[in-house]
Amino acid sequence: MRHFITFISISMGLLIGSAVQAQIAHDLTVFSEKGQEFTLLVNGQAVNEVPGASITAKDINFDYARVVVRFADGTTPDIERKNLQIATPGTGPKVPVATVFAIKEKKGEQVLRFVSRSEKKIQEAPVIIIDR
């Protein structure tokens, strides 16, 4: 009987872990090198209500997204990227990633430039087995 309960506990832990893993997606961070405040829109939805100089959009379920940076000052033109790649390039298996882009000035205009991409750190819940 104890072996059966242990087996069921492990099986349930693996199933719950798989379900949690399926819900985790990419993170996208955009920051302004000059500290300009902005609102970030991902696929038409505003990520932040209050403008900020560094914004993170969590759990994006798409490998590519339409991203708009709308500056709070009202004079700087918006930055729009119609097909911004968030996921790791290539045809291999996709894992959740944390991607960072910076707003930089180039030839007098604000542009969005890739900074880094790394595998998203996911803290797994430990499986606890009670054997009596």
Residue pairs with C-beta under 8 A, 6 or more apart in sequence:
2 131
2 132
6 129
6 131
9 127
9 129
9 130
10 127
10 129
13 127
16 125
17 124
17 125
17 127
20 125
21 122
23 59
24 59
24 96
24 120
24 122
25 59
25 60
25 61
25 96
26 59
26 60
26 61
26 62
26 63
26 86
26 87
26 96
26 97
26 98
26 99
26 120
27 56
27 57
27 58
27 59
27 60
27 96
27 97
27 98
27 99
27 120
28 42
28 56
28 57
28 60
28 65
28 67
28 84
28 86
28 99
28 100
28 101
29 54
29 55
29 56
29 57
29 98
29 99
29 100
29 101
30 38
30 40
30 54
30 55
30 67
30 69
30 100
30 101
30 102
30 103
30 112
31 53
31 54
31 55
31 100
31 101
31 102
31 103
32 38
32 53
32 54
32 102
32 103
33 102
33 103
33 104
33 105
34 103
34 105
35 53
36 53
36 71
36 72
36 73
36 76
36 103
36 110
37 51
37 52
37 53
37 71
37 72
37 73
38 51
38 52
38 53
38 55
38 69
38 70
38 71
38 72
38 103
39 46
39 47
39 48
39 51
39 55
39 69
39 70
39 72
40 46
40 47
40 48
40 55
40 57
40 67
40 68
40 69
40 70
41 47
41 67
41 68
41 69
41 70
42 57
42 60
42 65
42 66
42 67
43 62
43 65
43 66
44 66
47 55
47 56
47 57
48 55
51 72
60 86
62 86
63 85
63 86
63 87
63 94
64 83
64 84
64 85
64 86
64 87
65 83
65 84
65 86
66 80
66 81
66 82
66 83
66 84
67 80
67 81
67 84
67 112
68 78
68 79
68 80
68 81
69 78
69 79
69 80
69 103
69 110
69 112
70 78
71 77
71 78
71 110
76 110
77 109
77 110
79 103
79 110
79 111
79 112
81 112
84 101
84 112
86 97
86 99
87 94
87 97
87 99
88 94
88 95
88 97
88 117
95 119
95 120
96 119
96 120
96 122
97 117
97 118
97 119
97 120
98 117
98 118
98 119
98 120
98 121
99 114
99 116
99 117
100 114
100 115
100 116
100 117
101 112
101 113
101 114
101 115
102 112
102 113
102 115
103 110
103 111
103 112
103 113
104 110
104 111
104 112
104 113
105 111
